[in-house]
Amino acid sequence: MFLSLILRQEFTPNFLRNTIQYCVVGLSYKNADLSTRGNFSLDKFQTEQLLAQAKADGLNELMVISTCNRTELMGIVDDPQILIDYLCAFSGGDRSLFLEIGFVLTDRDAINHVFRVGCGLESQIVGDFEIIGQLKKTFFNSKKQQMVNGFSERLVNAVIQSSKRIKTETLLSSGATSVSFASVHYILEHVKAVSQKNILLFGTGKIGRNTCENLIKHTQNDHIVLVNRSEESAQRVAGKFNLVVKPISGLKTEIAHSDILIVATGAHDITVDTSMVSRDKPLLILDLSVPSNVDPKLNDLENITLVNLDELSQLTNDTLKKREQFIPKANAILNEVESEFLKWVDQRKFAPTLKALKQKLLNGQQMEQGEVPEFSQIVYRLTGKVASYLKENPSKADQTMELLQYVYQLDSELDV
């Protein structure tokens, strides 16, 4: 619980100092299927509302990440149950179900998890480095609402450093690095003469755009039609790739003309159901949305093949197999950077005591003799030597700080 002790001194008043800790709560593809993850997912509005409520409740360190593979809350609290309550209240997920399948991590385990997630080592497709961009966005969303301070900023920067080093010093990110590429890889493996097929992409958000780019790059197909609720958004993507845009009112007609339908709408409800799909000819449907946007009953229809996100993420092609050899090197890099971060955290616990000691000595000298510049220099050198001793003798640090607090009666200064 070393980190708990540090956080108590850095971030909380006395009445919370026996419980405060860094926590991560959430669920991911490892413990929840696609449908369940959809029930606990948080969109942009829900995330903003959650952060606003947490701020009103007095929290000052909280980040929320919600992707197709995971939804997690990361912050400093006196009880992880607080984060669980926020997650369930704002996502609408069932609390009893979360308590059954969700995870709660604290202190070193929580920090290590953030590192592993940000470096793509916890992704369904190992080495997916899109996650680091999502973590950055998560941080800036919290920063806009003044819900992160020095600890989270230092942590995220350390994770970014790890991610960059892993990407440049290993080949963990080689080959398929995203669900969008995995979907195209699936098409290439299962559809003959794909360049001649009619492809319909429904949804032009981030996943849709990335999928579109991969389709063009790897299939040499120029029969791609885009449909989106916002035609303006679809036109921007179409203009970049010289594709055709059709209005959403004609979605059913476009589906009837298609051989492959890719759905990446990101809606909270079903956007493609059985009434919209013709059974007259084979149709491959790839649902890249969380929660699922395609009615699973379509999989029961003749001529229809429905593939969801979890199935795509379980690809075991040669490229992904090759990545496994780079995991030990990636872990070594992560551990190195994480150790430096933990050393910084460990050293931070000295700051309140040293600051209080410095102030106590300076105030005492000023009251007795008036301000003496030479004495101030002595005080700064003295506290500097104490700091060096604490860093070089971590096993004696807690005992030394307790002694300093007792001898110089620093309790009142530490409470300020």
N, C-alpha and C positions, 0 to 999 in steps of 0.2 A: 504493500500500500504506500510505497515511497512517494508516488505522484500525488496521492491524496493529501499527504502532509504538505507538499509544496503548494498545491492549489489552495489549501486552507489558509496558508500564510499570505499568498499573493492576491487572492480574489474575494475573500469573505470576511465578515465580522466574526467575533468570538463565538456567537451562539450557533454558528454553522460549522465551526472548525473541526468537529469530530466526524463529519460525514461527507463533506464535499468531495467530488471526484469527477474525472473526465470519463464520459460514458458514450457508447454507441449502442443504439437499439435499432432493430429492423428485421427485414427478411429479404431473401434473395432466391435465385433459382435453385440454390442448394437445399433449401428447406421448404419451398413453396412452388406449386405449379403455376402455369401462366394465368389461370383464372383467379387463383388466390392472390397472386401479385397484383393483378388488376384491381382487386377489391381494396388493396392497401396503397395503391398508387396515389400520388399527389400532383395535381397540375399546378401551373404557375399561380393561379389565384388562390388555391388552397394553401400553397406554400407561403405566400405573402400573408395570408390571414393567420396561419400558424405562428409565423415569426412575430407578427404584431402582437398576438396574444401572449407569447412567451416574454416579449419585452415588457408588456404591461404587467406581467406577473413578477418582474424583477430579474429575469435571466439576462445575462449579457454576453454569453458565448454559446451560440447554437447555429449549426449548419444543417440544411435539409437537402438530401440528394434523392431524386426519384427518376430512375431510368427504366428501360424495358426489363432489366435483369434484377433490379434491387430498389428498395425504398428504405432509407436509413436516416436517423436523426443523430447528430454528433454534437455533444456539448458538455458544459460543466454544470452539474446539478448536485443537489444533496441526496437525491434518490432517483434511480433509473426509471421508477414507475411514473415519474413526471413526464418523461419523454414518451413512454408507452401510451400514456393518456392522451398526449397531444396527437400522436400518430393516429390512434384509433378515432379520436373525436373529429379530426379534420379530414381524414380519408373515408370515414364511415366504415372502416374495417371492424370486424368483430373482436372484442378484447379477449374473450375466452379462447378464441382460435389463435390469436397472437401469442398468448401465454403458453399455448401448446406447441406451436411451431416456430415462433420468433426467437431471436437471440438477443442477449444482453451482454455487452463486454465493458470492462472497466479498466482504468489505469493503463499499464503496459500493454495488455491485450487489446484495448481499444485503440491505442496509438498504432500498434503494429498492424491492426486491421485497416486503418486509414491509409497507411503506407502501401499495403498489399493491394487494396482496391485501386488506389491512384496509379499504381504501376502496372495494372492489367493482370496481376497474378491471381486475382479472384474472379476474373471475367469468365463467362461461359466459353468464349473463344479466347484461350490464354494468349496474352500479349496484345489484347485489344486496347490500343492507346487512345481511342476516342474518349475513354473514361477520364483521362486527365483533364481534357477540356471541359468535361461536365463537372469535375470537381472544382475547377477554377470558377466556372459560372456559379456553382453553389456558394463558393466563398464570397463572390462579389454581390450576389443576391442578399446574403446576410449582412455584408458590409454596408449596403445601401440603407438597410434598416437599423444600422448601428448595433448589430448583434454579434459582432466578432471583435476581439481585441488582440493584444500582443501574442497570447498563447496560440490561438487558432491561426493567426497570420504566419507565425514562425513555423507552425506545423505544416501548413499547406505549402509554404515555400520549400520546406525540406522534402516533401513528397514530390513536388515538381522537379527538384534537383535530382532525386532518385530516378524519376521517370525519364528525364533527359539522358542521364548517364546510361540507363539500361537500353534505351533506344539507340544510342550511338556506340556503345561498347559491346552490345550483343546483337544477335539476329532474332531476338524474341518477337520482334514486330514484323518479320518477313512474311510474305504471302498474305493470306486472308486476315484482315485485322478488324473486320466489322460484320455485323449482321447483313448490311446492304451487299457486301461482297459475297457473303455466304449464300445469299439468295440467288445471286447470279451464278455462283458456282454450282448450285443445285440445278438450275435451269440448264447449264451447259452439260451436266452429267446425265440428265433425264429427258431432255428434249432433242430429238434429231432435227437437223436442218433448221436450227433456231433462227438463223438470219432471215428465213423466209416466213416466220410466224408473225401473227399480229399480236402485239403486246400492248396491254392497257395498264397504265400506272394511275391508280386512284389515290391521290394525296401527294402534295409536293412540299411537305415540311422537310426537316433536315434529313430524316431517313429516306424519304421519297427522292429528294435531290441527289443524295449519295448513290441510291440505287439506280437512278436514271443515268448518272455519270458512268457507273460500272457497266450498265447494260450496253451503252454506246461503245465503251472502250473494249469490251470483251466479246460482244455478240455480232458486231458489224451489222446490226439490224436497224433499218430506217423505217420500220413500220410501227413506230411507238407513238401511242396517243396518250395525252395527259388529260386528266379530269381532276378538278379541285373545287371545293366550295367557293373559294375565292379565285375567280378566273384571272385576276390581276397577278396573283402569286404564280399561277400556272404559266401565264404568258412570260413572266420573267425567266422561268426555267426553260421554257420552250424556245425563247429567243436565243438563249445561250447555246442550245444544241440544235436549233433549226427543226423543231418538232411541231406536231399538230396539237392544238388544244380544242377540246369539245366541252360544251356546257354541261353542268351536272344534271340538268333536266333530261339529257339524252344518255344518261349512264346505262340504263337497261339495254338500249340499242347498241351501245359500244361494247358492252359485255357480250352480247350475242355475236358480235363480229370478231371477238378475240379468241386467241388460242391460249394466251397466258394473261392472267389478271393478277397484278400485284397491288395489295391494299396496304397503305401506310397512312391512314387518315388521322390516327391519334385521337379518335373520338372516344367518349365514355360509353357509347352504346353501339349496337350492331348497325353497320352501314350497308352491308351486303347480305341479304337473306335469300331464302329459296325462291321467293316470288320474282326475283330479279335475274335469275340464272336459267338459261335454256338448257335442256337435257339432250338436245339434238346432236351435239358433237362434243368431242373431248375438250375439257377445259381444265387447265392447271391453275390453281389459286394459291398464291403465297400471301399469308396474312402476317405482316410485320408489325402489327399494332399491339399495344398493351394499354388497357385490356383488349382482348380479341375484338376485332371489328367485323369479322365474318361469322355468320351463323354456323356453328359446328355441325348442324344437321345436313349441311351441304355435302359433307363427306359421305353421307349415306346414299347420295344420288348416283345413278348410273352415269358414267362418262365424266364424273367430277372427281378431281384429286385435290384435296385441301391439305396444305402443309403450313403448320404454324411456327411461331418463333422458336419454341423449344426444340422442335425437330430440326430446324435449320442449324441451331447452335450445337447440335450433337454431331456435326460432320467430323469424320475421322480421316480426312484426306491426307495425302503424303506431306503437304505443306505444314499442316498442323502437327503431324507426328514429329517433324523435324524440329519443331520449336521446343520439344521437351528437353533436348540436350542443353538448351541455353538457360533453363530454369535455375540450376544451381548457381551459375554466374550472376543471374539477375538477383537471386536471393542474397548473394554475398554483397553486391552493391547496395541493395536495400538495407541490409544490416549495418553496413558501414555508415551510411548517412543517418539511419535511425539512431545509432549509438551516439553520433555527434549531437543530434537533437536532444536525446535524453541527458547528455552531459550538460547541455545548456539549461535544460529544465532543472537538473540537480543543482547547478550553481545558482540558479535564481532563488533557491530557498534561503540562501545566505543573505540576500539583499535586505530584507526588512530588518534583521538583527544588526547588520553592519551599519545601515543607515541610522538606526536608532542609537547605536553606540557612538557613532560620529557626532550626531547632534547633541547627545548627552555630554560628551567631553567638551565640545565647543561652547555649549551654553554655560557649562560650569566655569570654564576659564573666563568667559566674558563677564560673568557676574562677579567673579572674585577680583580680577585685575584689569578689566577692560579688554577690548579686542587686541589680541597679540598675533600679528601675521605669522611670526615664526612658529608659534604654538600650533596654529592652524595647519601648517605644513607637517608638523610632527604628527598631528592627529590623522591626517590623510595618509602618511607613510605607515603609521601604526595599523590603521584599518586595512590598508593594502596588504600588509604582511599577514594579518589575520585571515584575509580572504585567500591569500596564496596557501596558507597552512590548511585551510578547510578544503581547498581544491585538491591538494596533494595528499590529504589524509581523510578521505571520505568516510572511512569507518568510524572516525572520531568526531565527525562533524556535528551530529546531533548532540552529543555529550558536551562538546565545546560551546555550542550555541546556548544550551541550557545553562551552562556555567556563566557565560557572559550576561545572560538575561537576569540571572540571580544576583551576581555580584554588582551589576550596575543598575539593577531594578528597572529593566527596560519594558516590563509588561505594558505600562500605560502608553509608552511611545509606539509599541507594536500595534495597539488597538486603534490608533488614530487612522 
